[in-house]
Amino acid sequence: MEKTGRPEKEWLSERSVNLSTLVLLLEAMLAYVVSLVYGVTQESPNAGVGTGMSIIFLPVLAVFAAVIAGALTVLLVLPTAWLSEVLGRRFGGREAWWVPVAAGAVSVVIVAVAVARAGNPGAGALALGWSLTTAALSVPALLWRSRRERIFKPVILWGVAAIVLTAVLGGVGLGTGVLKEYQPPALAPADIVGRWSDGQGGTVTFTADGRVTAVDLDDDLGSWDPEDDSTDPDGPEGADSRCSGQGTWTYEPGGNRRAQEVDMSIEWCGFAPWNVGGTDSRPTLYQYIGDPDSWDLYVLRRAGGSP
């Protein structure tokens, strides 16, 4: 029997919402894998704790991600699917699959031009992020009206396959050297000798005979050490947070590049050993400010004219 009357609204159903949420979750997992591989190639502090902690809390993160995916479905994907139908029927007599793609392409151009004209050097990165977000939201919008009875199974299979393939390719790339894993520069004691600056008026000068002179270094980093009262962030109010003085220093190579440390011993200064970061041409020494997981750093860089 032929159906007549207004078009059905099957696409506005619990099934469509669940499908969109599933696609967004799979995309989030894919983005997570990509971010892990990309993060390994980028200069970063040697915490190494964030990844492990995120794996431990994966169940909690999964629940949180599901809530976010549901919210994005209702707030963004559903309106996009609705707009696709309205514009398609208005101008072409049927739903238009190209609406999300066209809207994303136009919005990327507008955002890039607007940011570039504002003089922001991050226009390219912002446009890339905007385009990736638009693409991620367009996929569930394009699948929104699918009538296939068994669409969930192929979506899960293809999604998991994409995630696994990305992880494997990332691992192979890192293992073969096609993708370069970041490593701090391998320093020697001679590389430490010289004057370093925090860029805020504080300096430290290392000499080849093991002596060190600090001038106005920030000693209030909020790094809690239960065995060192000088690093207690709850110390006396009004205490001078700047450290100046003379003392000695030593370099510890550790078992690998990420284990390198420079230890300064200066009276009245409560610094923990400094970690080595940066690149071969621009090495840095840094301390964690507060929780290491926050990656908030106090950084020393070679001052001009240092050897």
PEUR-V621059 format. One record per residue. N is the residue number from 0. PHI is phi as a letter, one per 40 degrees, with the letter a starting at -180 (999 if undefined). PSI is psi in degrees with one decimal (NA if undefined). Layout:
n=(N N)
phi=(PHI PHI)
psi=(PSI PSI)
This chain:
n=(0 1 2 3 4 5 6 7 8 9 10 11 12 13 14 15 16 17 18 19 20 21 22 23 24 25 26 27 28 29 30 31 32 33 34 35 36 37 38 39 40 41 42 43 44 45 46 47 48 49 50 51 52 53 54 55 56 57 58 59 60 61 62 63 64 65 66 67 68 69 70 71 72 73 74 75 76 77 78 79 80 81 82 83 84 85 86 87 88 89 90 91 92 93 94 95 96 97 98 99 100 101 102 103 104 105 106 107 108 109 110 111 112 113 114 115 116 117 118 119 120 121 122 123 124 125 126 127 128 129 130 131 132 133 134 135 136 137 138 139 140 141 142 143 144 145 146 147 148 149 150 151 152 153 154 155 156 157 158 159 160 161 162 163 164 165 166 167 168 169 170 171 172 173 174 175 176 177 178 179 180 181 182 183 184 185 186 187 188 189 190 191 192 193 194 195 196 197 198 199 200 201 202 203 204 205 206 207 208 209 210 211 212 213 214 215 216 217 218 219 220 221 222 223 224 225 226 227 228 229 230 231 232 233 234 235 236 237 238 239 240 241 242 243 244 245 246 247 248 249 250 251 252 253 254 255 256 257 258 259 260 261 262 263 264 265 266 267 268 269 270 271 272 273 274 275 276 277 278 279 280 281 282 283 284 285 286 287 288 289 290 291 292 293 294 295 296 297 298 299 300 301 302 303 304 305 306)
phi=(999 c c b g c c c b c c c a c c c c c c c c c c c c c c c c c c c c c c c c c c c c b c a c c c g c d c c c c c c c d d c c c c c c c c c c c c c c c c b c d c c c c c d c c c c c c b b g a d b c c d c c c c c c c c c c c c c c c c c c c g c c c c c c c c c c c c c c c c c c c c c c c c d c d b c c b c c c c c c c c c c c c c c c c c c c c c c c c c c g c b c c c b c c c c b d c c c d h b b b c g b g c b a b b b c c g c a b b b f c c b b c g c c b c b b c c b c c b c d c g c c c b b b i b a b a b b b c g c a c c c c a b b b b b d g b b c c d c c b a g b d c b c b b a b c b g c d c c f c b b b b b d c d g c c)
psi=(128.6 135.9 139.2 176.2 -160.4 150.2 147.5 154.0 39.6 -29.4 -24.5 73.5 167.7 -35.1 -43.5 -39.8 -44.4 -40.3 -43.9 -43.4 -41.3 -45.6 -42.5 -37.2 -43.0 -40.4 -37.3 -40.8 -40.4 -42.9 -35.4 -44.5 -44.5 -41.5 -36.0 -46.8 -44.2 -40.6 -33.4 -28.6 -8.8 149.9 128.3 156.6 158.6 40.2 -57.2 4.9 -32.0 -42.9 -45.5 -43.0 -38.3 -34.3 -40.0 -39.2 20.8 -42.4 -43.3 -41.4 -35.4 -42.1 -44.5 -41.6 -37.2 -40.1 -44.5 -42.4 -39.7 -40.9 -42.3 -35.2 -47.4 -41.4 -28.2 -49.6 -46.5 -48.7 -35.6 -43.4 -39.9 -43.6 -38.3 -42.8 -46.1 -49.9 -37.6 -45.4 -28.3 -40.2 -19.0 -2.9 -0.8 171.0 142.1 113.2 -20.8 -6.6 -51.3 -40.9 -47.1 -42.6 -40.3 -43.5 -44.4 -43.3 -35.6 -45.1 -45.1 -46.4 -45.1 -45.0 -43.2 -44.2 -39.8 -41.6 -25.7 -5.3 17.8 121.3 -11.5 23.5 -41.8 -45.4 -40.3 -42.2 -39.7 -45.9 -39.6 -42.6 -39.8 -40.0 -43.5 -41.6 -41.1 -37.7 -24.9 -33.7 -53.7 -29.4 -37.1 -30.6 -5.5 -41.6 12.8 135.1 1.7 134.4 -34.3 46.0 -26.1 -40.4 -51.2 -33.7 -44.5 -45.3 -48.3 -38.1 -47.4 -39.3 -42.2 -40.4 -47.9 -43.4 -41.4 -42.9 -42.7 -46.8 -39.2 -43.6 -42.3 -41.7 -42.4 -38.2 -33.6 -9.8 -0.5 -41.1 124.1 116.4 134.1 134.4 138.2 157.0 143.8 106.5 160.2 163.3 -35.3 -26.9 -18.8 -29.8 132.3 -171.6 132.9 150.4 148.3 1.0 3.4 24.1 -10.7 138.7 157.0 135.6 121.3 134.8 159.3 -19.9 12.5 10.7 153.2 143.1 123.0 140.8 113.7 40.0 145.9 115.9 7.4 72.8 -9.6 23.2 112.2 124.0 114.5 -16.6 4.1 103.6 -22.7 -16.0 13.5 119.6 -12.4 31.6 -176.8 133.9 143.2 -4.1 144.4 122.7 1.6 138.7 130.1 141.6 -177.3 154.9 -148.3 162.2 153.5 152.6 128.0 113.9 -25.8 -170.5 -16.4 179.1 -36.3 -10.4 2.5 141.2 147.0 117.6 123.5 132.9 101.0 129.4 136.0 3.6 130.6 44.5 137.8 168.7 142.4 136.4 157.8 131.3 -159.7 -152.9 175.8 -38.9 -23.7 74.5 156.0 158.3 135.6 155.0 150.0 138.7 110.6 -136.8 124.0 -27.6 -20.3 -15.7 30.3 119.3 149.5 113.2 138.2 134.0 155.0 131.6 157.3 135.1 -3.3 150.1 NA)
